[in-house]
């Protein structure tokens, strides 16, 4: 439960990083970033596998580069579903998910290390 909340928080913070780093991605408020993080998670869980299977021949022909387009479509779809989250332009469409992935990986790793330190400190030594 705590891990899921930390992942949600890391994704929301990563979206704010994407807002700063990628022109064309706009997030109005932090609550919009939290809702967008949930939306991205749901789109990646339910829509992305279907798109990945349907685009498998194109992905094979492009040696995996079409995955950037699939990620961009999922990122854009999440922005359509959430008010206060907007993706405009090809650069935001392609670069937004890449920056989101890098920032989210970094923050998730940071939170995992911090959480492990807290759990280790809380356990009494025998």
C-alpha contacts under 8 A as a table, 3 or more apart, distances in Angstrom:
res1	aa1	res2	aa2	distance
1	X	4	X	5.23
1	X	5	X	6.42
2	X	5	X	5.10
2	X	6	X	6.13
3	X	6	X	5.08
3	X	7	X	6.13
4	X	7	X	5.04
4	X	8	X	6.15
5	X	8	X	5.01
5	X	9	X	6.12
6	X	9	X	5.00
6	X	10	X	5.99
6	X	108	X	7.47
6	X	111	X	6.84
7	X	10	X	5.00
7	X	11	X	6.09
7	X	108	X	6.22
8	X	11	X	5.16
8	X	12	X	6.17
8	X	34	X	7.10
8	X	37	X	6.25
8	X	38	X	7.01
9	X	12	X	5.08
9	X	13	X	6.12
9	X	34	X	7.13
10	X	13	X	5.13
10	X	14	X	5.97
10	X	104	X	5.88
10	X	107	X	5.53
10	X	108	X	5.93
10	X	111	X	7.88
11	X	14	X	4.88
11	X	15	X	6.14
11	X	34	X	7.84
11	X	37	X	5.61
11	X	100	X	7.69
11	X	104	X	5.49
12	X	15	X	5.07
12	X	16	X	6.53
12	X	30	X	7.50
12	X	33	X	4.98
12	X	34	X	5.03
12	X	36	X	7.30
12	X	37	X	5.33
13	X	16	X	5.08
13	X	17	X	6.43
13	X	33	X	7.51
13	X	104	X	7.89
14	X	17	X	4.92
14	X	18	X	6.22
14	X	100	X	5.68
14	X	103	X	5.21
14	X	104	X	5.27
14	X	107	X	7.55
15	X	18	X	4.89
15	X	19	X	6.13
15	X	27	X	7.80
15	X	33	X	6.31
15	X	37	X	7.52
15	X	100	X	6.19
16	X	19	X	4.89
16	X	20	X	6.42
16	X	27	X	7.03
16	X	30	X	7.80
16	X	33	X	6.95
17	X	20	X	5.14
17	X	21	X	6.06
17	X	100	X	7.64
17	X	103	X	7.21
18	X	21	X	5.03
18	X	22	X	5.51
18	X	25	X	6.97
18	X	96	X	6.22
18	X	99	X	6.09
18	X	100	X	5.95
19	X	22	X	5.88
19	X	23	X	7.33
19	X	25	X	5.22
19	X	26	X	5.44
19	X	27	X	6.18
20	X	23	X	7.59
21	X	99	X	7.96
22	X	25	X	6.03
22	X	91	X	7.79
22	X	92	X	6.15
22	X	95	X	7.07
22	X	96	X	6.27
22	X	99	X	7.94
23	X	91	X	7.54
23	X	92	X	6.35
24	X	86	X	7.62
24	X	87	X	5.65
24	X	88	X	4.72
24	X	89	X	6.04
24	X	91	X	7.38
24	X	92	X	5.22
25	X	85	X	7.50
25	X	86	X	5.70
25	X	87	X	4.66
25	X	88	X	6.39
25	X	92	X	5.92
25	X	96	X	7.19
26	X	84	X	7.52
26	X	85	X	5.72
26	X	86	X	5.10
26	X	87	X	6.60
27	X	30	X	7.78
27	X	32	X	6.67
27	X	33	X	6.45
27	X	84	X	5.57
27	X	85	X	4.58
27	X	86	X	6.53
28	X	32	X	6.46
28	X	33	X	7.88
28	X	84	X	4.90
28	X	85	X	6.54
29	X	32	X	5.16
29	X	33	X	6.42
29	X	84	X	7.08
30	X	33	X	4.85
30	X	34	X	6.31
31	X	34	X	4.98
31	X	35	X	6.25
32	X	35	X	5.11
32	X	36	X	5.95
32	X	82	X	7.25
32	X	83	X	7.11
32	X	84	X	5.68
32	X	85	X	6.62
33	X	36	X	4.91
33	X	37	X	6.04
33	X	85	X	7.35
34	X	37	X	5.04
34	X	38	X	6.46
35	X	38	X	5.16
35	X	39	X	6.14
35	X	82	X	6.90
36	X	39	X	4.83
36	X	40	X	5.97
36	X	78	X	6.62
36	X	79	X	7.03
36	X	82	X	6.00
36	X	85	X	6.91
37	X	40	X	5.14
37	X	41	X	6.18
38	X	41	X	5.08
38	X	42	X	6.23
39	X	42	X	5.13
39	X	43	X	6.06
39	X	78	X	5.48
39	X	81	X	7.32
39	X	82	X	7.34
40	X	43	X	5.11
40	X	44	X	5.93
40	X	74	X	7.30
40	X	75	X	6.64
40	X	78	X	5.39
41	X	44	X	5.15
41	X	45	X	6.07
42	X	45	X	5.00
42	X	46	X	6.09
42	X	47	X	7.89
43	X	46	X	5.37
43	X	47	X	5.12
43	X	48	X	6.39
43	X	74	X	6.25
43	X	77	X	7.58
43	X	78	X	6.57
44	X	47	X	5.91
44	X	48	X	4.87
44	X	49	X	7.35
44	X	74	X	6.72
45	X	48	X	6.42
45	X	49	X	7.07
46	X	49	X	6.46
46	X	50	X	7.34
47	X	50	X	5.47
47	X	51	X	6.33
47	X	74	X	7.40
48	X	51	X	5.05
48	X	52	X	5.92
48	X	70	X	7.20
48	X	71	X	7.67
48	X	74	X	6.52
49	X	52	X	5.01
49	X	53	X	6.20
50	X	53	X	5.28
50	X	54	X	6.21
51	X	54	X	5.11
51	X	55	X	5.95
51	X	70	X	6.70
52	X	55	X	5.18
52	X	56	X	5.99
52	X	67	X	7.56
52	X	70	X	6.90
53	X	56	X	5.19
54	X	57	X	7.68
55	X	58	X	5.36
55	X	59	X	6.00
55	X	66	X	7.81
56	X	59	X	4.91
56	X	60	X	6.02
57	X	60	X	5.04
57	X	61	X	6.26
58	X	61	X	5.05
58	X	62	X	6.13
58	X	66	X	6.54
59	X	62	X	5.23
59	X	63	X	5.96
59	X	64	X	4.75
59	X	65	X	6.42
59	X	66	X	4.94
59	X	67	X	6.49
60	X	63	X	5.13
60	X	64	X	6.08
61	X	64	X	7.68
62	X	65	X	5.41
62	X	66	X	6.19
63	X	66	X	7.78
64	X	67	X	5.69
65	X	68	X	5.77
65	X	69	X	7.65
66	X	69	X	5.16
66	X	70	X	6.52
67	X	70	X	4.94
67	X	71	X	6.06
68	X	71	X	5.10
68	X	72	X	6.04
68	X	94	X	6.23
69	X	72	X	4.91
69	X	73	X	6.09
69	X	93	X	7.96
69	X	94	X	6.69
70	X	73	X	5.07
70	X	74	X	6.31
71	X	74	X	5.17
71	X	75	X	6.11
71	X	94	X	7.68
71	X	97	X	6.29
72	X	75	X	4.99
72	X	76	X	6.01
72	X	93	X	4.88
72	X	94	X	5.31
72	X	96	X	7.49
72	X	97	X	6.25
73	X	76	X	5.07
73	X	77	X	5.97
73	X	93	X	7.35
74	X	77	X	5.01
74	X	78	X	6.20
75	X	78	X	5.28
75	X	79	X	6.44
75	X	93	X	7.24
75	X	96	X	7.68
75	X	97	X	6.41
76	X	79	X	5.00
76	X	80	X	6.35
76	X	86	X	7.90
76	X	87	X	6.06
76	X	93	X	6.67
77	X	80	X	5.07
77	X	81	X	6.52
78	X	81	X	5.22
78	X	82	X	6.47
79	X	82	X	5.34
79	X	83	X	7.49
79	X	85	X	5.19
79	X	86	X	5.31
79	X	87	X	6.30
80	X	83	X	7.45
80	X	85	X	7.67
80	X	86	X	7.23
82	X	85	X	5.75
83	X	86	X	7.79
87	X	92	X	6.12
87	X	93	X	6.66
88	X	92	X	6.19
88	X	93	X	7.16
89	X	92	X	5.50
89	X	93	X	6.18
90	X	93	X	4.81
90	X	94	X	6.17
91	X	94	X	5.39
91	X	95	X	5.56
91	X	96	X	7.48
92	X	95	X	5.26
92	X	96	X	4.91
93	X	96	X	5.89
93	X	97	X	7.40
94	X	97	X	6.48
94	X	98	X	7.15
95	X	98	X	5.20
95	X	99	X	6.22
96	X	99	X	5.36
96	X	100	X	6.02
97	X	100	X	4.85
97	X	101	X	5.98
98	X	101	X	5.17
98	X	102	X	6.36
99	X	102	X	5.14
99	X	103	X	6.06
100	X	103	X	5.28
100	X	104	X	5.80
101	X	104	X	5.14
101	X	105	X	5.96
102	X	105	X	5.24
102	X	106	X	6.27
103	X	106	X	5.16
103	X	107	X	6.16
104	X	107	X	5.14
104	X	108	X	5.87
105	X	108	X	5.20
105	X	109	X	6.07
106	X	109	X	5.28
106	X	110	X	6.22
107	X	110	X	4.92
107	X	111	X	6.07
108	X	111	X	5.11
108	X	112	X	5.97
109	X	112	X	5.05
109	X	113	X	6.21
110	X	113	X	5.26
110	X	114	X	6.23
111	X	114	X	5.01
111	X	115	X	5.88
112	X	115	X	5.06
112	X	116	X	6.06
113	X	116	X	5.09
113	X	117	X	6.24
114	X	117	X	5.08
114	X	118	X	6.30
115	X	118	X	5.10
115	X	119	X	6.19
116	X	119	X	5.12
116	X	120	X	6.03
117	X	120	X	5.08
117	X	121	X	6.12
118	X	121	X	5.17
118	X	122	X	6.13
119	X	122	X	5.10
119	X	123	X	6.41
120	X	123	X	5.51
121	X	124	X	7.66
